[in-house]
Amino acid sequence: MARSIIIGGGVIGLLSAYELRRRGRDVIVIDKGNFGQGASAGNAGWITPSLSAPVPAPGLVAQSIKWMLRPDSPLYVKPSVVPGMLGWLLEFWRHCNVEKYEQGRSALGMLNRLSLRDFDRLAEQGLDFEMHSAGLLYVFRTEEALRAYLDDLAHWEEFGASEPKRLTPDEARELEPALRPEIIGGLLVESERHVRPEKLLSAAEQWLRANGADMRAHTEVADLVIQDGRVTGVRVKGGDVIEGDEVLLATGAEAASLAARAGFELPMQAGKGYSLTIRNPKLKLGRSMYLVEGRVALAPYDGALRLAGTMELSGINTNLYEERIAGIRKSADLYLTDWSDGDEIIPWVGMRPMLPDGLPAIGRAPTIPNFYIASGHAMLGVTLGPTTAALIADLMTKGQAEIDLTPFDPARFDRRLAAARR
Ligand SMILES: Cc1cc2nc3c(=O)[nH]c(=O)nc-3n(C[C@H](O)[C@H](O)[C@H](O)COP(=O)(O)OP(=O)(O)OC[C@H]3O[C@@H](n4cnc5c(N)ncnc54)[C@H](O)[C@@H]3O)c2cc1C
C-alpha cells in the first residue's frame, strides 16, 4: 500500500489524511504540536460560500495604509515588519484591483460551490461533529458597506449560497434582539452554516486513529529527503527520517520554508486573527452573525459564543496583542448589547495562511512530482477544508481532481519557474 506523509495536522492536513485513508493510502500525519492547535482551533468555524471574495480587494491599498496607524483597526500592518515583507505586500497590493478581484472571486466560488455538499458527505460518512445550519446574518451600520456587499452577493448562485434576503433594522432585530438600534439593516443568507472547529478536528483525528493512521504529534519536520528528483521521506528535528512514497505539505502559514526546500517559491505570510470564546454566554444567538464594518464574526455553539476577527500582518508568530482584542470588543459594542456576559472569556490568536492573491495553493509541486501542497486558505480554511481534502486526495491517488486546479497552482508565484516555462 502506498504510504502518504502529511505534514501539518490542522483542518487541511487532518481532512486530507482522512480522504487519503478512505482511498486506501497508508497515512502518517506529522505535527510539530498537538493536532488541530494551529489556526484551525479557535476560529469561528463558519462554512460560508457567500463569502467568496478574496482578501485583496479594490480600495484596500489606501485603506490598509490608513489603518497602519491604528493598532486596533480591522486590518493592521505592523510598520516594523514592512521592510521584511515588502515583496509580499507589493504582490498583495498588485491584486487589489477589480480585474484580479473578480478573477479571485470566481476561483474561490468554484471551490465554495462544493463546500456544503462536502460537509454533508462527512456527516453522512459518520464523522460526528457539531454543525449548525441556521444561516448567516450580515449586519450593517452604513449604507456604503451594505451596497458593497449587495454587489458581491449578487453572485450568490455562482458561490453555491442561497439568495440573500434583505432585512430592515426591525426585521434584523426581531431575529436577533441584542442588536442595537443604530444598525441600518441586514442580509440573511439561510444556506450558511457553522461548525465548532475543535469538534470537527477531534472527530477527524479520532477517525484516523481508529482507522490505522500513524499520528505523530510534537514532531517537527525540518527537511525533505529528496533522491533522484523525488521525495522519499522527511527528516524530523533530531535527525530521524520518516520514509514515504509521497508527501503533502499542509503546514498552513508556515508552508514557505519546506516549499523552498522543494525548490520553489511559495510566498506565504500569516494574517493573524484573534477570537474570544465566552463559556456559557448569557447572549443566545439564533445564528452566526457578521458585524460587517467592524469585520467581526460571531458563532454560537452548544454552551459557548465565539467572536473572531481582525487581520494583522506582523510576521510568523502567535504573539497576542491586547490592542487587537480590544479592537474586537470595541467593534462588538457598536452592534450588540450585553454580549460579554458569561462564565469565562478565553482569548486566542491564530495565523491565517495568506498568499498574496488571496487564493490557496492546491496541487502538485512544480519541481518534484510526488510532493503536493494544500495550504494558504486565508479566511476560508474551514469552509474549504473538506473540498480541498477531496480534491488533493483525488489528485494524489487518481492523478486528477474533480475541478480544474489551475487557479490554485502552487507554482504561480515563482518567477524563475514561470520564465523557464515560457
Ligand atoms: C480569527 C480567525 C477566524 C477564522 N474564522 C474562520 C471561519 O469562520 N471559517 C473559515 O473557513 N476559516 C476561518 N479562519 C481561517 C482558518 O482558520 C484557516 O484558513 C485554517 O485553519 C488553515 O488551516 P491549515 O490546516 O492550513 O493550517 P493550521 O491549522 O495552522 O495547521 C497547520 C499545522 O501545521 C503544523 N506545522 C507547521 N510547520 C510544521 C512543521 N515544520 N512540521 C510539522 N508540523 C508543522 C502546525 O503546528 C499546525 O498544526 C479563521 C482564522 C482566524 C485566525
The ligand as an SDF file (V2000), in Angstrom:
LIG
                    3D

 53 58  0  0  0  0  0  0  0  0999 V2000
   -9.6110   34.5670   13.9690 C   0  0  0  0  0  0  0  0  0  0  0  0
   -9.8070   33.6120   12.8240 C   0  0  0  0  0  0  0  0  0  0  0  0
  -11.1020   33.2890   12.4270 C   0  0  0  0  0  0  0  0  0  0  0  0
  -11.3090   32.4320   11.3480 C   0  0  0  0  0  0  0  0  0  0  0  0
  -12.5820   32.0640   11.0280 N   0  0  0  0  0  0  0  0  0  0  0  0
  -12.7890   31.1920   10.0040 C   0  0  0  0  0  0  0  0  0  0  0  0
  -14.1020   30.7660    9.6840 C   0  0  0  0  0  0  0  0  0  0  0  0
  -15.0700   31.1300   10.3470 O   0  0  0  0  0  0  0  0  0  0  0  0
  -14.2800   29.9310    8.6220 N   0  0  0  0  0  0  0  0  0  0  0  0
  -13.2170   29.5060    7.8600 C   0  0  0  0  0  0  0  0  0  0  0  0
  -13.4340   28.8080    6.8770 O   0  0  0  0  0  0  0  0  0  0  0  0
  -11.9450   29.8680    8.1750 N   0  0  0  0  0  0  0  0  0  0  0  0
  -11.7090   30.6950    9.2200 C   0  0  0  0  0  0  0  0  0  0  0  0
  -10.4420   31.0740    9.5370 N   0  0  0  0  0  0  0  0  0  0  0  0
   -9.3330   30.5890    8.7040 C   0  0  0  0  0  0  0  0  0  0  0  0
   -8.9230   29.1750    9.0860 C   0  0  0  0  0  0  0  0  0  0  0  0
   -8.7440   29.1120   10.4770 O   0  0  0  0  0  0  0  0  0  0  0  0
   -7.6250   28.7950    8.3690 C   0  0  0  0  0  0  0  0  0  0  0  0
   -7.7560   29.0330    6.9870 O   0  0  0  0  0  0  0  0  0  0  0  0
   -7.3330   27.3160    8.5770 C   0  0  0  0  0  0  0  0  0  0  0  0
   -7.3480   26.9890    9.9370 O   0  0  0  0  0  0  0  0  0  0  0  0
   -5.9880   26.9290    7.9780 C   0  0  0  0  0  0  0  0  0  0  0  0
   -5.8190   25.5510    8.2110 O   0  0  0  0  0  0  0  0  0  0  0  0
   -4.4570   24.8100    7.9220 P   0  0  0  0  0  0  0  0  0  0  0  0
   -4.6790   23.3860    8.2220 O   0  0  0  0  0  0  0  0  0  0  0  0
   -3.9750   25.2020    6.5740 O   0  0  0  0  0  0  0  0  0  0  0  0
   -3.4200   25.4830    8.9420 O   0  0  0  0  0  0  0  0  0  0  0  0
   -3.2270   25.2190   10.5030 P   0  0  0  0  0  0  0  0  0  0  0  0
   -4.4890   24.9370   11.1880 O   0  0  0  0  0  0  0  0  0  0  0  0
   -2.4210   26.3500   11.0210 O   0  0  0  0  0  0  0  0  0  0  0  0
   -2.3870   23.8810   10.5440 O   0  0  0  0  0  0  0  0  0  0  0  0
   -1.0450   23.8200   10.1620 C   0  0  0  0  0  0  0  0  0  0  0  0
   -0.3640   22.8480   11.0990 C   0  0  0  0  0  0  0  0  0  0  0  0
    0.9640   22.6190   10.6140 O   0  0  0  0  0  0  0  0  0  0  0  0
    1.8020   22.4370   11.7330 C   0  0  0  0  0  0  0  0  0  0  0  0
    3.1890   22.6770   11.2960 N   0  0  0  0  0  0  0  0  0  0  0  0
    3.7270   23.8330   10.8240 C   0  0  0  0  0  0  0  0  0  0  0  0
    5.0150   23.6470   10.4890 N   0  0  0  0  0  0  0  0  0  0  0  0
    5.2950   22.3410   10.7480 C   0  0  0  0  0  0  0  0  0  0  0  0
    6.4570   21.5440   10.5980 C   0  0  0  0  0  0  0  0  0  0  0  0
    7.6030   22.0400   10.1090 N   0  0  0  0  0  0  0  0  0  0  0  0
    6.3950   20.2470   10.9720 N   0  0  0  0  0  0  0  0  0  0  0  0
    5.2490   19.7110   11.4630 C   0  0  0  0  0  0  0  0  0  0  0  0
    4.1190   20.4360   11.6160 N   0  0  0  0  0  0  0  0  0  0  0  0
    4.1380   21.7250   11.2600 C   0  0  0  0  0  0  0  0  0  0  0  0
    1.2850   23.4330   12.7530 C   0  0  0  0  0  0  0  0  0  0  0  0
    1.6560   23.0570   14.0650 O   0  0  0  0  0  0  0  0  0  0  0  0
   -0.2240   23.3690   12.5190 C   0  0  0  0  0  0  0  0  0  0  0  0
   -0.8640   22.4750   13.4010 O   0  0  0  0  0  0  0  0  0  0  0  0
  -10.1920   31.9030   10.6320 C   0  0  0  0  0  0  0  0  0  0  0  0
   -8.9030   32.2050   11.0630 C   0  0  0  0  0  0  0  0  0  0  0  0
   -8.6960   33.0390   12.1510 C   0  0  0  0  0  0  0  0  0  0  0  0
   -7.2930   33.3170   12.6040 C   0  0  0  0  0  0  0  0  0  0  0  0
  1  2  1  0
  2  3  1  0
  2 52  2  0
  3  4  2  0
  4  5  1  0
  4 50  1  0
  5  6  2  0
  6  7  1  0
  6 13  1  0
  7  8  2  0
  7  9  1  0
  9 10  1  0
 10 11  2  0
 10 12  1  0
 12 13  2  0
 13 14  1  0
 14 15  1  0
 14 50  1  0
 15 16  1  0
 16 17  1  0
 16 18  1  0
 18 19  1  0
 18 20  1  0
 20 21  1  0
 20 22  1  0
 22 23  1  0
 23 24  1  0
 24 25  2  0
 24 26  1  0
 24 27  1  0
 27 28  1  0
 28 29  2  0
 28 30  1  0
 28 31  1  0
 31 32  1  0
 32 33  1  0
 33 34  1  0
 33 48  1  0
 34 35  1  0
 35 36  1  0
 35 46  1  0
 36 37  1  0
 36 45  1  0
 37 38  2  0
 38 39  1  0
 39 40  1  0
 39 45  2  0
 40 41  1  0
 40 42  2  0
 42 43  1  0
 43 44  2  0
 44 45  1  0
 46 47  1  0
 46 48  1  0
 48 49  1  0
 50 51  2  0
 51 52  1  0
 52 53  1  0
M  END
$$$$
